[in-house]
C-alpha cells in the first residue's frame, strides 16, 4: 500500500512536469488590427475587425507551430476613430504591446501617419484598404497593401466616365481627407486627359451632413456627372439632398462610397443605375467561388453580410501568417523578408507585393446599384 502511494505521488509529479513542459512549448502571437470602431464609418471598421477575427479563428484551428512551439494567435484590436491623431496613439500602444504585425489602418488618413511608427519599430503593416499612393512611397520596407491605389482606382473611374458613360461636364467634390482628396485628384487627372471638362471643384468634410451650399453651386453648372471623393456615410446623405434639389446627374465615387450600406444611407436618394463606383479589388468570374464561400462563412459567423473590406482584411492577416509559417517564426526580423517576396493565394486573388509594397496586378471592380442592391459591372486590371 505504501509503494502504491509512492507510485501515485511519483506519477502525479511526472504529470505536473509534463504539463509544465507542454505549457513551455506553447506561445502566444499577437497581431494588431486597427480601424474606426466608433464614429460615422464604424460599420466599415467593424466589418474589417470581423474579417480579422475570422482569420485568427481559422489559424488557431490549424494548430500552427512556430519556433518549435505550438502557437496561439490573438487579435489586439484598436479603434482609431478614423482620426489621424488617435491613429498614431493606438499605433504606439500596439508597438509597446510588442505585437508581431499590424493589419490596418482602414483609411489613408490614419494609415499614413501610423506607418512611420510601425516602421521605426520594425513591425510589418498590411493595410487592407488604404489607397493613397503616399502610403507606399515613403520608403518604409514595413508597409504593404492588398488593394489597388488611388492612381489606379481614380484613373480607371476617370476613363470609364469619359469612354463608357460619355460624361462631358463633371463636378468634383472631395472631403479633404487623404483618401477623398487623393482619389478625386486622380479621377480629375484621368478624366481631363480623356476629354472631360471639370466644371467646378467643391469641398466638404468627412463629418458633414448639410451639402446645400455646394450642391446649389453645382446645380448651377448643370453637370452630367458628380464625382465624390469620400465615404458612404457622407455620400449617402449627399445623394438624398441631390434628389431634394432636383439634381439628376450620375454620381460616381471610389471604394469608400461603394459599400453594401449605401442604399440604406441614401434612402430614396438612390436611383437605379445612378451611382457608379469602384472597389479597389475584386475577383474575375473564374475566381468567384472562393469569394462567395468566404461571404457565406462570414454571414454564418456574424449573421450579417460583408460590407466591403472584410475579405481583404482576412487575406492580409492570412498573408502575414503565411510569411510567419514559411519563416518558421513570428519575429518580424525573420518573417519580414519572406513577406516582401511572398506569393499567397487568397480569397481576393493572388497576393504578391512590388518593391514599394503595393500589390502586383491589383484588380478594380466597377459596380452600380439596382433595386437597392450593389450590382457588379465588371472587374478590370
C-alpha positions in Angstrom: 0.0 0.0 0.0 2.9 2.3 0.8 4.5 1.5 -2.5 1.3 2.3 -4.4 1.1 5.6 -2.6 4.7 6.5 -3.6 3.9 5.5 -7.2 0.8 7.6 -7.3 2.8 10.5 -5.9 5.5 10.0 -8.5 3.0 9.7 -11.3 1.4 12.9 -10.1 4.7 14.7 -10.1 5.6 13.5 -13.6 2.2 14.6 -14.9 2.8 18.1 -13.5 6.2 18.1 -15.0 4.9 17.0 -18.4 2.1 19.6 -18.2 4.7 22.3 -17.4 6.9 21.2 -20.4 3.8 21.3 -22.7 3.0 24.8 -21.4 6.6 25.9 -22.0 6.2 24.7 -25.6 3.3 27.0 -26.3 3.4 30.6 -27.2 1.0 33.5 -27.9 1.5 35.6 -31.1 -0.4 38.9 -31.0 -1.4 40.6 -34.3 -2.7 44.1 -34.1 -5.8 45.3 -36.0 -6.8 49.0 -36.3 -9.9 50.6 -37.8 -12.7 53.0 -36.9 -14.8 51.1 -34.4 -16.6 54.3 -33.4 -17.9 57.3 -35.4 -19.6 57.7 -38.8 -17.8 54.8 -40.5 -17.7 52.4 -37.6 -19.8 49.9 -39.7 -16.8 49.7 -42.1 -14.3 49.3 -39.2 -16.3 46.6 -37.6 -16.5 44.8 -40.9 -12.7 44.9 -41.0 -12.4 43.6 -37.5 -14.7 40.7 -38.3 -12.5 39.7 -41.2 -9.5 39.7 -38.9 -11.3 37.6 -36.3 -12.3 35.0 -39.0 -8.6 34.7 -39.9 -7.5 34.4 -36.3 -10.0 31.7 -35.5 -9.0 29.7 -38.6 -5.3 29.9 -37.8 -5.9 28.7 -34.2 -8.0 25.7 -35.5 -5.0 24.6 -37.6 -2.6 24.2 -34.6 0.3 26.1 -36.2 3.9 25.6 -34.9 6.4 28.5 -35.0 9.9 28.4 -33.5 9.2 24.8 -32.5 6.3 25.9 -30.3 2.6 25.4 -30.7 1.2 28.9 -31.4 -2.0 30.6 -30.3 -2.8 33.7 -32.3 -4.5 36.6 -30.5 -6.0 39.7 -32.1 -5.2 43.0 -30.4 -7.9 45.2 -31.9 -7.8 49.0 -31.5 -10.1 51.9 -32.5 -8.6 54.9 -34.3 -12.0 56.6 -34.9 -10.7 57.4 -38.4 -8.8 60.2 -36.7 -5.0 60.7 -37.6 -4.0 61.7 -34.0 -5.9 58.8 -32.5 -4.3 56.5 -35.1 -0.7 57.4 -34.0 -1.7 56.9 -30.3 -3.0 53.4 -30.8 -0.1 52.6 -33.2 2.3 53.4 -30.3 0.1 51.3 -28.0 0.5 48.3 -30.3 4.2 48.8 -30.6 4.5 49.0 -26.8 2.4 45.8 -26.6 5.1 44.1 -28.8 2.6 42.8 -31.5 4.3 40.8 -34.2 2.5 42.6 -37.0 -0.4 45.0 -37.7 -3.4 44.7 -40.1 -4.6 48.3 -40.8 -5.4 51.0 -40.7 -8.5 51.4 -42.8 -8.4 54.9 -44.1 -5.4 56.6 -45.8 -5.5 59.5 -43.4 -4.9 57.2 -40.5 -2.6 54.6 -42.2 0.0 57.1 -43.4 0.9 58.7 -40.1 0.7 55.4 -38.2 3.1 53.7 -40.8 6.1 55.8 -39.5 5.6 54.4 -36.0 5.5 50.8 -37.2 8.5 51.4 -39.5 10.6 52.8 -36.7 9.7 49.7 -34.6 10.4 47.3 -37.4 6.8 45.9 -37.3 5.2 44.8 -40.6 2.0 46.5 -41.5 -0.5 45.5 -44.2 -3.4 47.8 -45.0 -6.5 46.1 -46.4 -8.0 49.3 -47.8 -5.7 52.5 -47.7 -5.4 53.6 -51.3 -3.5 56.9 -51.2 -0.2 56.4 -53.2 1.8 58.2 -50.5 1.5 55.3 -48.1 3.9 53.1 -50.0 6.1 55.9 -51.4 7.7 56.8 -48.1 10.5 54.2 -48.4 9.2 52.1 -45.5 10.0 48.4 -46.0 7.4 47.5 -43.4 4.4 49.0 -45.4 2.2 46.9 -47.6 -1.3 47.0 -49.1 -3.5 44.4 -50.7 -5.7 46.7 -52.9 -5.0 48.9 -55.8 -4.0 52.5 -55.1 -5.8 55.8 -55.9 -3.8 56.3 -59.1 -5.2 53.0 -60.4 -8.7 53.5 -59.0 -9.2 57.2 -59.8 -7.6 56.7 -63.2 -9.9 53.8 -64.1 -13.0 55.8 -63.0 -11.9 58.9 -64.9 -11.5 56.8 -68.1 -14.8 54.9 -67.5 -16.7 58.2 -67.0 -15.4 59.5 -70.4 -15.4 56.4 -72.5 -18.3 54.3 -71.3 -20.6 56.9 -69.7 -19.8 59.6 -72.2 -19.6 62.2 -69.5 -18.7 65.7 -70.8 -19.1 68.0 -67.8 -18.3 66.8 -64.3 -18.5 68.5 -60.9 -16.0 67.1 -58.3 -16.4 67.1 -54.5 -13.9 65.8 -52.0 -14.0 65.5 -48.2 -10.4 66.9 -47.7 -9.2 63.6 -46.2 -6.1 62.0 -47.5 -8.3 59.3 -49.2 -11.0 61.6 -50.5 -8.7 64.3 -51.9 -6.3 61.7 -53.4 -9.0 59.7 -55.3 -10.7 62.9 -56.5 -7.4 64.3 -57.8 -6.5 61.1 -59.7 -10.1 61.0 -61.1 -9.9 64.6 -62.3 -6.4 64.0 -63.9 -7.6 60.9 -65.9 -11.0 62.5 -66.8 -9.4 65.6 -68.2 -6.9 63.5 -70.2 -9.9 61.7 -71.7 -11.6 65.0 -72.7 -13.9 65.6 -69.8 -14.4 69.2 -68.5 -14.3 69.7 -64.7 -16.9 72.4 -64.4 -16.4 73.0 -60.6 -14.5 71.6 -57.7 -16.1 71.7 -54.3 -15.1 70.7 -50.8 -16.8 69.3 -47.7 -15.5 67.2 -44.7 -15.9 63.7 -43.5 -18.4 64.6 -40.8 -20.6 66.9 -42.8 -24.4 66.4 -43.0 -25.5 69.5 -44.9 -24.4 70.0 -48.5 -27.0 72.6 -49.6 -24.5 75.3 -50.5 -22.1 73.2 -52.5 -24.9 71.3 -54.3 -26.7 74.6 -55.2 -23.4 75.8 -56.7 -23.1 72.5 -58.6 -26.7 72.6 -59.9 -26.0 76.0 -61.5 -23.3 74.3 -63.6 -25.7 71.6 -64.8 -23.1 68.8 -64.9 -24.0 65.4 -66.3 -22.0 63.7 -63.5 -20.9 64.5 -59.9 -17.8 62.7 -58.6 -17.4 62.4 -54.9 -14.1 61.6 -53.1 -15.2 60.3 -49.7 -17.0 57.6 -47.7 -20.5 56.2 -47.8 -21.5 57.9 -44.6 -21.3 61.3 -46.3 -22.1 60.1 -49.9 -25.5 58.6 -48.8 -26.9 61.8 -47.3 -25.4 63.8 -50.2 -27.5 61.7 -52.7 -30.6 62.4 -50.6 -30.0 66.2 -50.9 -29.2 65.9 -54.6 -32.7 64.5 -55.1 -34.3 67.2 -53.0 -32.6 69.8 -55.1 -33.6 68.1 -58.4 -30.0 67.2 -59.4 -30.3 64.2 -61.7 -26.7 63.8 -62.6 -24.9 60.5 -62.5 -23.0 60.1 -59.2 -19.5 58.4 -59.1 -17.1 57.6 -56.4 -14.3 55.3 -55.2 -14.3 52.3 -52.9 -15.2 54.4 -49.8 -18.6 55.0 -51.4 -19.0 51.6 -52.9 -20.5 49.7 -49.9 -23.5 47.4 -49.4 -24.7 50.0 -46.9 -25.0 52.8 -49.4 -28.7 52.1 -50.3 -29.6 52.3 -46.6 -27.6 55.6 -46.1 -29.0 57.2 -49.3 -32.6 56.0 -48.9 -34.9 57.3 -51.7 -32.0 59.4 -53.0 -30.5 56.4 -54.7 -32.0 55.9 -58.2 -31.4 52.7 -60.2 -28.0 52.9 -62.1 -27.5 56.5 -61.0 -24.3 55.6 -59.0 -21.2 54.1 -60.5 -18.3 53.2 -58.1 -15.2 51.1 -57.9 -13.9 48.7 -55.3 -10.1 48.7 -55.0 -10.1 44.9 -55.5 -12.4 42.2 -56.7 -12.1 38.9 -58.5 -12.9 37.8 -62.0 -15.7 35.3 -62.5 -13.2 32.4 -62.8 -12.2 33.0 -59.1 -15.6 33.9 -57.8 -16.2 30.7 -55.8 -13.6 31.4 -53.1 -15.0 34.9 -52.5 -18.6 33.5 -52.5 -17.6 30.9 -50.0 -16.0 33.5 -47.8 -19.1 35.7 -47.8 -21.3 32.7 -46.9 -18.9 31.8 -44.0 -18.9 35.4 -42.8 -22.7 35.6 -42.8 -22.9 32.4 -40.9 -20.4 33.5 -38.3 -21.6 37.1 -37.8 -25.2 37.0 -39.0 -24.7 39.9 -41.4 -23.3 40.5 -44.9 -19.8 41.6 -45.8 -19.8 45.4 -46.1 -16.7 45.9 -48.2 -13.2 45.2 -46.8 -13.6 42.1 -44.6 -12.2 39.7 -47.3 -9.2 42.0 -47.8 -8.5 42.1 -44.0 -8.8 38.3 -43.9 -6.4 37.9 -46.8 -4.0 40.5 -45.2 -3.8 38.5 -41.9 -3.5 35.2 -43.7 -0.7 36.5 -45.9 1.2 37.7 -42.8 0.6 34.4 -41.1 1.8 32.5 -44.2 5.1 34.5 -44.2 5.5 33.6 -40.5 5.0 29.9 -41.2 7.4 30.0 -44.1 10.0 31.8 -41.9 9.2 29.4 -39.0 8.9 32.4 -36.7 6.7 35.4 -35.7 9.8 37.5 -35.2 9.4 40.5 -37.6 13.1 40.5 -38.4 12.8 36.9 -39.6 9.5 36.9 -41.5 9.5 40.4 -43.0 12.0 39.5 -45.8 9.7 36.5 -46.6 6.6 38.7 -46.6 8.1 41.1 -49.1 8.7 38.2 -51.6 5.7 36.1 -50.8 3.0 34.9 -53.3 -0.1 34.0 -51.4 -3.4 32.6 -52.8 -6.2 34.5 -51.1 -10.0 34.7 -51.4 -9.5 38.1 -53.2 -6.9 36.7 -55.6 -3.2 36.2 -55.6 -1.3 38.5 -53.2 2.3 39.5 -54.1 3.9 42.8 -53.5 6.1 45.0 -55.7 9.3 46.7 -54.4 7.3 49.6 -52.8 4.8 47.3 -51.0 1.9 47.8 -53.5 0.0 44.7 -54.6 1.1 43.4 -58.0 -1.6 43.4 -60.8 -4.3 44.9 -58.5 -7.8 44.5 -59.7 -10.6 47.0 -59.7 -14.3 46.1 -59.7 -16.9 48.6 -61.1 -20.4 48.5 -59.5 -23.8 50.2 -59.8 -26.9 49.8 -57.7 -30.2 48.3 -58.9 -33.3 47.7 -56.8 -31.4 48.7 -53.7 -28.6 46.2 -54.2 -25.0 46.6 -55.4 -24.6 45.1 -58.8 -21.3 44.3 -60.5 -20.5 45.8 -63.8 -17.0 44.5 -64.5 -13.6 43.6 -63.0 -10.7 45.3 -64.6 -6.9 45.4 -64.1 
